[in-house]
Amino acid sequence: MTKLNELLGKTGRRETEPLGFGRSAKRAERTPDILLIGRVRASDLAGLDLKKSPVDAFLLEADEVDAKLLQTASSALEGAVWGVRAKRVTSDAVESLKKAEADFVVFAASDTPASVLSEEKLGSFLQVIPDLSEEDAQAVHALPVDGVAIEVDSDLFPFTIETLIRLHRALSAGEHAIVLSDFDPKALSAGDLEALRNAGVSALALSATGKSNLESLRKAIADLPEPKSAHDERLALIPHVSTAGEDEDYGDEDDDF
């Protein structure tokens, strides 16, 4: 399992809380409900401060994957989880990515050889359009990829119910869904974040150059309320105790023998 896939698998995971009188009032610790991925170009690499960057991973965006670019990226991103998104990913490019110790790759279907799907040492994320048809969503879901990457326009924010309906099929096409956008994180309300989380978004990929905005977004994600489903599951584990005087149904006592 790649490092990014491991992180994605932990999103929103909660520690088990004890039930009964000994239950702590402290909120259960959990990993972020939505990961942050910093989008960078080759020109951004020299100025990156990995220790201070509030992201979980980096996504290097380029037209093509070449040896010089990967050498620079491998040095600048050493110790971080990082991957590449390119317009064209060849079989040779995949080998180069592995040698450079990249963790994942985001690719388009049209210019990528099918052999990339059999690669096990790189996380694979297929780029899909927001308005994916039901037939295409089912076809993508059947592919051996780790998830989908959906690029959305900044004018889709703030979210409406219509927007979520449009995105639903694309979001459900993969086990994990990464949303890429160039929107200003300040424009994303707590309600938008909660809607994205509940719709199945695993990660947001935004420009890594706006450090202060990303820090604010990271805090907003950490402050998201617990999903209702998780709360209901814990309530279902609490045994029901009948109160005094509560009628109990013992069946029909007037049965004929």
For each residue, the residues with C-beta under 8 A, 3 or more apart:
1: 5 6 9
2: 5 6 103 104 121 122 123 146
3: 6 7 57 81 103
4: 7 8 57 81 83 103 104 123
5: 1 2 8 9 104 123 146 176
6: 1 2 3 9 10
7: 3 4 10 11 31 35 56 57 81
8: 4 5 11 35 146 147 176 202 203
9: 1 5 6
10: 6 7 13 31
11: 7 8 31 32 33 34 35 202 203
12: 30 31 32 33 197 227 230
13: 10 30 31
14: 17 28 29 30 226 230
15: 28 29 30
16: 28
17: 14 23 24 28 234
18: 22 23 24
19: 23 234 237 238
20: 23
21:
22: 18
23: 17 18 19 20
24: 17 18
25:
26:
27: 226
28: 14 15 16 17 226
29: 14 15
30: 12 13 14 15 33
31: 7 10 11 12 13
32: 11 12 35 36 56 218 221 222
33: 11 12 30 197 221 224 227
34: 11 193 196 197 201 202 203 204 221
35: 7 8 11 32 56 57 202 203 204
36: 32 54 55 56 203 204 206 214 217 218 221
37: 55 56 57 58 59 178 203 204 205 206
38: 53 55 57 58 59 205 206 207 208 214
39: 58 59 61 180 205 206 207 208
40: 44 45 48 58 59 60 61 207 208 209
41: 44 60 61 62
42: 45 60 62 69 72 73
43: 46
44: 40 41 47 48 208 209
45: 40 42 48 60 72 73 76 77
46: 43 76
47: 44
48: 40 44 45 53 58 76 77 208
49: 52 53
50: 53 77 79 80
51:
52: 49 211
53: 38 48 49 50 58 208 211 214
54: 36 211 214 215 218
55: 36 37 38 58 208 214
56: 7 32 35 36 37 81 203
57: 3 4 7 35 37 38 80 81 82 83 103 104 203
58: 37 38 39 40 48 53 55 77 80 81 82 83 208
59: 37 38 39 40 82 83 84 85 106 180 205
60: 40 41 42 45 69 73 77 82 83 84 85
61: 39 40 41 84 85 86
62: 41 42 65 69 84 85 86
63: 86 87 88
64: 86 87 88 93
65: 62 69 70 84 86 89 90 93 96 97
66: 69 70 96
67: 70 71 96
68: 71 72
69: 42 60 62 65 66 72 73
70: 65 66 67 73 74 84 96 97 99 100 102
71: 67 68 74 75 100
72: 42 45 68 69 75 76
73: 42 45 60 69 70 76 77 82 84 100 102
74: 70 71 77 78 100 101 102
75: 71 72 78
76: 45 46 48 72 73
77: 45 48 50 58 60 73 74 80 82
78: 74 75
79: 50
80: 50 57 58 77
81: 3 4 7 56 57 58 103
82: 57 58 59 60 73 77 102 103
83: 4 57 58 59 60 102 103 104 105 106 122 123 125
84: 59 60 61 62 65 70 73 89 97 102 105 106
85: 59 60 61 62 105 106 107 127 149
86: 61 62 63 64 65 89 93 105 106 107
87: 63 64 108 111
88: 63 64 93 111 112
89: 65 84 86 93 94 105 107 111 112 116
90: 65 93 94 113
91: 94 95 113 115 116
92: 95 96
93: 64 65 86 88 89 90 96 97
94: 89 90 91 97 98 105 116 119 122
95: 91 92 98 99
96: 65 66 67 70 92 93 99 100
97: 65 70 84 93 94 100 102 105 122
98: 94 95 101 102 121 122
99: 70 95 96
100: 70 71 73 74 96 97
101: 74 98
102: 70 73 74 82 83 84 97 98 105 122
103: 2 3 4 57 81 82 83 122 123
104: 2 4 5 57 83 122 123 124 125 146
105: 83 84 85 86 89 94 97 102 116 122 123 124 125
106: 59 83 84 85 86 125 126 127 149 178
107: 85 86 89 112 116 124 125 126 127
108: 87 111 112 126 127
109: 112 126 127
110:
111: 87 88 89 108
112: 88 89 107 108 109 116
113: 90 91 116
114: 117
115: 91 118 119
116: 89 91 94 105 107 112 113 119 124
117: 114 124 143 144 145
118: 115 144
119: 94 115 116 122 124
120:
121: 2 98
122: 2 83 94 97 98 102 103 104 105 119
123: 2 4 5 83 103 104 105 146 147
124: 104 105 107 116 117 119 144 145 146
125: 83 104 105 106 107 145 146 147 148 149 174 176 178
126: 106 107 108 109 140 143 145 147 148 149 174
127: 85 106 107 108 109 148 149 150 151
128: 132 136 140 148 149 150 170 173
129: 132 150 170
130: 150 151 152 156 166 167 170
131: 166 170
132: 128 129 136 137 140 169 170 173
133: 136 137 169
134: 137 138 169
135: 138 139
136: 128 132 133 139 140 173
137: 132 133 134 140 141 169 170 172 173
138: 134 135 141 142 173
139: 135 136 142 143
140: 126 128 132 136 137 143 145 148 173 174
141: 137 138 172 173 174
142: 138 139
143: 117 126 139 140
144: 117 118 124
145: 117 124 125 126 140 148 174
146: 2 5 8 104 123 124 125 174 175 176
147: 8 123 125 126 174 175 176 177 178 202
148: 125 126 127 128 140 145 170 171 173 174 176 177 178
149: 85 106 125 126 127 128 177 178 179 180 205
150: 127 128 129 130 167 170 171 177 178 179 180
151: 127 130 179 180 181
152: 130 156 167 179 180 181
153: 156 181
154: 157 181 182 183 184 187
155:
156: 130 152 153 159 163 181 183
157: 154 181 183 187 188 192
158: 187 188 189 191 192
159: 156 163 164 191 192 195 196
160: 163 164
161: 164 165
162: 165 166
163: 156 159 160 166 167
164: 159 160 161 167 168 195 199
165: 161 162 168
166: 130 131 162 163
167: 130 150 152 163 164 170 171 199
168: 164 165 171 172 199
169: 132 133 134 137 172 173
170: 128 129 130 131 132 137 148 150 167 173 177
171: 148 150 167 168 177 199 200 201
172: 137 141 168 169 177 200
173: 128 132 136 137 138 140 141 148 169 170 177
174: 125 126 140 141 145 146 147 148 177
175: 146 147
176: 5 8 125 146 147 148 202 203
177: 147 148 149 150 170 171 172 173 174 200 201 202 203
178: 37 106 125 147 148 149 150 201 202 203 204 205
179: 149 150 151 152 196 201 203 204 205
180: 39 59 149 150 151 152 205 206
181: 151 152 153 154 156 157 204 205 206
182: 154 206 207
183: 154 156 157 187 188 206
184: 154 187 188 210 213
185: 188 206 210 213 214 216 217
186: 213 216
187: 154 157 158 183 184
188: 157 158 183 184 185 192 193 217 220
189: 158 192 193
190: 193 194 220 223 224
191: 158 159 194 195
192: 157 158 159 188 189 195 196
193: 34 188 189 190 196 197 220 221 224
194: 190 191 197 198 224 225
195: 159 164 191 192 198 199
196: 34 159 179 192 193 199 201 204
197: 12 33 34 193 194 201 224 227
198: 194 195 227
199: 164 167 168 171 195 196
200: 171 172 177
201: 34 171 177 178 179 196 197 204
202: 8 11 34 35 147 176 177 178
203: 8 11 34 35 36 37 56 57 176 177 178 179
204: 34 35 36 37 178 179 181 196 201 217
205: 37 38 39 59 149 178 179 180 181
206: 36 37 38 39 180 181 182 183 185 210 214 217
207: 38 39 40 182 210
208: 38 39 40 44 48 53 55 58 211 214
209: 40 44
210: 184 185 206 207 213 214
211: 52 53 54 208 214 215
212: 215 216
213: 184 185 186 210 216 217
214: 36 38 53 54 55 185 206 208 210 211 217 218
215: 54 211 212 218 219
216: 185 186 212 213 219 220
217: 36 185 188 204 206 213 214 220 221
218: 32 36 54 214 215 221 222
219: 215 216 222 223
220: 188 190 193 216 217 223 224
221: 32 33 34 36 193 217 218 224
222: 32 218 219
223: 190 219 220
224: 33 190 193 194 197 220 221
225: 194
226: 14 27 28 230 231
227: 12 33 197 198 230 231
228: 231 232
229: 232 233
230: 12 14 226 227 233 234
231: 226 227 228 234 235
232: 228 229 235 236
233: 229 230 236 237
234: 17 19 230 231 237 238
235: 231 232 238
236: 232 233
237: 19 233 234
238: 19 234 235
239:
240:
241:
242: 246 248
243: 246
244:
245:
246: 242 243
247:
248: 242
249:
250: 253
251: 255
252: 255
253: 250
254:
255: 251 252
256:
257:
